[in-house]
């Protein structure tokens, strides 16, 4: 017998609903943080690339003297 409060496989619908709402809420909370984290990683990468270029330029200038 399958009651209205159960899914096809017999699991309680309320538990499934609460779990999906928690996951969705967690995703909403985490989304801005992940966005800022990605921006931070991109900025750090850009800084590292710039530093690398500057280092290569300095080394090249020393060898060209």
Secondary structure, 3 states (H helix, E strand, C coil): CCCCCECCCCCEHHHHHHHHHHHHHHHHHHHHHHHHHHHHHHHHHHHHHHHHHHHHHHHHHHHHC
